[in-house]
Amino acid sequence: MKVFLIIGAINALLSVGIGAFGAHGLEGKISAKYLDIWKTGVTYQMFHSTGLMVIGLLLGKFPESSLLNWAGWLMFSGIILFAGSLYILAVTQIKVLGAITPLGGVAFLTAWLLVVIAVWKWM
């Protein structure tokens, strides 16, 4: 599905920009601990951007797969919840925001599980 290729590419683009901002704009402004949290968000955003593009390619081959469609939306939601909460946590240092991050992790895990099931079923 073209939408996941586009969303994945946009998120990859954003993760490069957000990573550069963290490396150059936040260095010296936040502690090393929070800069590491920022980097974790960037890393997971980039990996799952690639995952979205893989899902888009798989949907091109198996367009009828609702499992892959769900996986794509869960992966996108995971980026927002996981990486987004880490970015906000890093700059605000409001620790309660860290409670949102595991929800994104669950979305990632579920998305990858659905990809496994879809590939097993269709290939």
N, C-alpha and C positions, 0 to 999 in steps of 0.2 A: 504494500500500500504506500503510495507516494507520500502520504502525510507523515509517516514515521521516518522516511528518508529525509524529509525536509526538517522535521522537528529534531531529528538526530544531528543533522548538519548544523542547524542553528545553535543547538546546545554545545556542540564541539567548538564552534566559533566563540560562543560566550565563555566556555571554560578556558580557552586560550587568553581571552581578554581579561577575565576575572583572575586567572593565575598571574598574568603580568601585573595587574593592579596590586595584587597581594605582595608580589616580589618587590615591586618598585614603589608603590604608593603607601603600603602599610608598614614596610620595614622601618623599624625605629619608632613607630607610632603605637604598636601593640606589642605585647610581650611575645617571646619565642613560643610559649605554650599556645597562645591564641593564633599565632601565625601558622603553627603546625595544624591546628584545627581548620584554618582556612585552606591549607594545602590538601588536607584530607577531603574537604568538600570538592575542590577542583579535581582531584584524582578520581573520585567516584563519579563526578559529573562527566568527565571525559570517557571513562570506561563505559558508562551506561548510555552515553551519546552514541558510541560505537554499537552497543547492543541494540539501540533503537534502529540504527541503519541496517543491522543484520535482520532484525524482525521485518523491516520494510522489504528487504530483498526476499526473505522467505515468503512473505505475503504475496509477492509478485508471482511466485511459483505455486502457492497454495492460497489463493484469494478467498476461498470459502472457510478458512480456518478461524473460527471464533476464538480459539485458544490463543492464537498469535495476536489477534486484535486486542484481546484482554491483556496479554503480556505487554504489548506496546503501551497501552494506556497506564498500566501499573508501573512500568519502567519510567515513563514520563512523570507520573505522580511521585515516584520514588526520588527522582532528581530534585523535584521541587521541595519535597519534605526533608530529604536527607541533606543534600548539599545546601539548600536554601537555609535550613535551620542552623547549619554549621557556619555559614557566612554571617548570619545575623548574630549568632552567639559570639563569634570572633570579634566583631566590631562593637557589640554592646556589652559583652561579658555578663549578660543576664543568664545565669546558669540554668534556670528553669526551662529555657528554650531547648536545652539538651534533651528534654523529655520527648520532643517531637521527632528527633533524629531516628530513634528505633522504628517509628512508624514507616519512615522511608525505607529503612533496612528490610522490614517485613514486605513492603511493596516490591523491592528488588528481588528478594528471595522467591516470592510468589511468581513474579514475572519470569524469572529464569526457570523455575519448575514448570510453568506452562509451556515455555519454549521446548524443554526436554520432552514433555508429553506430546506436544504437537509434532515434533520431529519424529518421535518414536511411532506415532500414529500414521503420519503421512509418508514417511520415507521407507 
